[in-house]
Amino acid sequence: MSKIIKSKIELNVELDENRVPEKLNWSAQDGGVDNEEAKAFMLSVWDNKAQETLKIDLWTKDMPVDEMKLFFHQTLVTMSDTFLRATQDEKMTATMKDFCDYFAEKLELKK
């Protein structure tokens, strides 16, 4: 019988009086992350009963727009990589990567 191992990822959000995020911190002990500050995060969870994605997208009110653009671009690139690992669909991954390049070009992001 194999031993079950549990891991915990913790997200903490400090809100202002209008419930707008002022501070985001996260911890992932197995990954060596302890209460690190972040300016934004996106969390997606698959609900297989409802067959839909549940998500939380948060960013602090002092997150600079230029950093948000980079954050989105890097997230899209990472999603392309994850899609390939999950599906082995090289053709669609290439299409997704092409879009990532287009996205970066239109936003004039430096690689």
Secondary structure, DSSP 8 states (H G I E B T S, - for coil): --------EEEEEEE-TTS-EEEEEEEEGGGTEEEEEESEEEEEEEETTTTEEEEEEEE-TT--HHHHHHHHHHHHHHHHHHHHHHH--HHHHHHHHHHHHHHHHHTT---
